[in-house]
Amino acid sequence: MTLMIISPRISSSCFFPNRQIKSTLKTVSSSSISCHNQKKSTKIVPDLLGNRGYCSCCRRRPFLGSILGNGLLPVLPSFASGQDSSPQDDREVLNIIRPPRPDWYEELFALALDKLTNAYEAEIAGYKSSLFASLKGKAENILEIGVGTGPNLKYYADYPGVNVIGVDPNRKMEKYAQVAAENAGLKPENFKFMQAVAEALPLNDASVDAVVGTLVLCSVEDVDKTLQEIRRVLKPGGFYIFVEHVAAKDGTILRFVQRVLDPLQQKLADGCHLTRNTAHNIATTGFESVEVNQVVLSTASIVNPHVYGVAYK
């Protein structure tokens, strides 16, 4: 028997005093509590801060766990990438943080992501459209972490002057991402795929206008290091667009189910965690301002709720 938790969509926002970002989506609930980081104060809904664990998300992995089986190899702690690192150095960093998987596993995972997430992508499309609209005219050089098979490229590839770097640790994703970029109207010279991990991005400091990451953080080894890398590569005034799934509220049936299934989820879905609290990590990383909204998706089953928003450097 499969437990499906379906509830009304909830949208809430958090604001920093220096910048207010208005959501274009309908707000249903607005109760909030205060949270502070070193520089700014903000308001985040209790559901997002009620958990004391980490938060994160995964590159559409939760929907594939039952298909791929146990192919996860152990992952070692990450370390920072050097600004002037060589390709060989980058490869060594990649292999330490994410040891190579068998080719058949990487290929099967890429194929599954490309073919089996249509229902989810259809339901999340409206939220993504609103988020990615903020890129138009404001970001020419865009980095997408966990680009996967490229489902997000269609939302911003046709913006004038856009150049995209897609980073993913799975090399088998490249051919699918290239097709997605072409279908979205992105010229070959304006899209580059790089095999790398988000904890050690092979980019210079302050080198991109925007970073995009959807369903990525659940599967990274170090959430905070990933967010620090995002801030490092962003130019001043740049922004990070995110969509992530997080742990359900403590005391709920869904939270209990997530806690029980989390170890199995990590094994079956390439390291995806069900019980992380990504909104808290993003809000306390040191961004100048952060907007966080929450939604429950019917197609995501136990991989709920989702948080989405924008963080400004």
PESULDA-V732195 format. One record per pair of residues at least 12 apart in sequence whose ideal C-beta (glycine too) atoms are under 6 Angstrom apart, sorted by sequence separation. I is the first residue (numbers start at 1). J is the second residue. If there is no record, write none. Layout:
i->I j->J
i->I j->J
This chain:
i->81 j->93
i->262 j->274
i->32 j->45
i->33 j->46
i->262 j->275
i->279 j->292
i->294 j->307
i->11 j->25
i->35 j->49
i->292 j->307
i->293 j->308
i->11 j->27
i->177 j->193
i->258 j->274
i->259 j->275
i->293 j->309
i->11 j->28
i->12 j->29
i->258 j->275
i->292 j->309
i->10 j->28
i->12 j->30
i->291 j->309
i->10 j->29
i->78 j->97
i->147 j->166
i->174 j->193
i->211 j->230
i->291 j->310
i->76 j->96
i->148 j->168
i->135 j->156
i->140 j->161
i->147 j->168
i->290 j->311
i->141 j->163
i->142 j->164
i->143 j->165
i->144 j->166
i->145 j->167
i->146 j->168
i->198 j->220
i->75 j->98
i->132 j->155
i->136 j->159
i->199 j->222
i->289 j->312
i->16 j->40
i->132 j->156
i->149 j->173
i->171 j->195
i->287 j->311
i->288 j->312
i->148 j->173
i->208 j->233
i->287 j->312
i->16 j->42
i->73 j->99
i->199 j->225
i->207 j->233
i->209 j->235
i->128 j->155
i->149 j->176
i->150 j->177
i->153 j->180
i->157 j->184
i->158 j->185
i->163 j->190
i->164 j->191
i->165 j->192
i->166 j->193
i->167 j->194
i->199 j->226
i->205 j->232
i->217 j->244
i->14 j->42
i->149 j->177
i->153 j->181
i->157 j->185
i->169 j->197
i->198 j->226
i->201 j->229
i->210 j->238
i->247 j->275
i->279 j->307
i->14 j->43
i->157 j->186
i->167 j->196
i->206 j->235
i->209 j->238
i->210 j->239
i->211 j->240
i->212 j->241
i->213 j->242
i->214 j->243
i->282 j->311
i->14 j->44
i->121 j->151
i->147 j->177
i->150 j->180
i->154 j->184
i->203 j->233
i->247 j->277
i->150 j->181
i->153 j->184
i->246 j->277
i->201 j->233
i->246 j->278
i->12 j->45
i->71 j->105
i->244 j->278
i->113 j->148
i->114 j->149
i->113 j->149
i->68 j->109
i->258 j->302
i->67 j->112
i->257 j->302
i->64 j->112
i->219 j->270
i->219 j->271
i->60 j->113
i->145 j->198
i->219 j->272
i->63 j->117
i->218 j->272
i->218 j->273
i->60 j->117
i->223 j->281
i->227 j->285
i->245 j->303
i->217 j->278
i->245 j->306
i->246 j->307
i->110 j->172
i->114 j->176
i->152 j->214
i->110 j->173
i->244 j->307
i->106 j->170
i->107 j->172
i->143 j->208
i->243 j->308
i->106 j->172
i->110 j->176
i->141 j->208
i->146 j->213
i->141 j->209
i->142 j->210
i->143 j->211
i->144 j->212
i->145 j->213
i->140 j->209
i->241 j->310
i->139 j->209
i->146 j->216
i->98 j->169
i->139 j->210
i->145 j->216
i->239 j->310
i->240 j->311
i->239 j->312
i->135 j->210
i->238 j->313
i->234 j->313
i->231 j->313
i->59 j->146
i->59 j->148
i->98 j->197
i->97 j->197
i->94 j->196
i->97 j->199
i->94 j->197
i->24 j->130
i->93 j->200
i->131 j->241
i->90 j->202
i->81 j->200
i->78 j->199
i->81 j->202
i->83 j->204
i->97 j->221
i->78 j->221
i->78 j->222
i->75 j->221
i->78 j->225
i->60 j->215
i->59 j->215
i->58 j->215
i->59 j->216
i->57 j->215
i->61 j->219
i->57 j->216
i->57 j->217
i->58 j->218
i->56 j->217
i->57 j->218
i->58 j->219
i->56 j->218
i->56 j->223
i->54 j->223
i->123 j->297
i->123 j->299
i->120 j->299
i->119 j->299
i->127 j->308
i->57 j->244
i->57 j->245
i->55 j->246
i->72 j->267
i->51 j->247
i->70 j->267
i->72 j->270
i->50 j->249
i->72 j->271
i->50 j->250
i->65 j->265
i->47 j->249
i->65 j->268
i->65 j->269
i->62 j->269
i->61 j->269
i->61 j->270
i->62 j->272
i->61 j->272
i->58 j->272
i->56 j->273
i->56 j->276
i->55 j->276
i->57 j->278
i->53 j->275
i->54 j->276
i->55 j->277
i->56 j->278
i->55 j->278
i->53 j->277
i->55 j->279
i->55 j->280
i->51 j->277
i->55 j->281
i->48 j->279
i->49 j->280
i->44 j->283
i->62 j->303
i->37 j->284
i->44 j->292
i->5 j->254
i->3 j->257
i->19 j->289
i->21 j->291
i->23 j->293
i->16 j->289
i->13 j->291
i->14 j->292
i->11 j->293
i->12 j->294
i->10 j->294
i->9 j->295
i->7 j->296
i->6 j->298
i->4 j->301
